[in-house]
Amino acid sequence: MSTTRPDIPSAPEETPTGLDATSHETEGQKAVRYVAPVVLVVAGLVAIAIGGGSLFAVAAGVMFFALAILALVTDRLVRLTVSSEVDREREHSRR
């Protein structure tokens, strides 16, 4: 007994939410992705410079640096997750 499978349409190139890794970025996404970490680094430098080397100022500056790194890493992980989900959907639709 042979069973026939219905034709499975190919997966769309973009997800319905437009979060595909190959989609074009909006200005807001670019701002969050690139400008926010730069602003945090500048804020850290300013905190250290204004504080005159006090322990509190250095700690605040390091905190801003850490937040900038956190923002960059989080953005990269989110982009990898979305890209992975899109690839998984494409592979699933090909089966």
Salt bridges, closest charged atoms under 4 A:
GLU13 OE1 - ARG90 NH2 3.37
ASP20 OD2 - ARG90 NH2 3.43
GLU25 OE2 - ARG33 NH1 2.14
GLU25 OE2 - ARG79 NH2 3.97
ASP75 OD1 - ARG33 NE 2.95
ASP87 OD1 - ARG90 NH1 3.81
GLU91 OE2 - ARG95 NH2 2.84
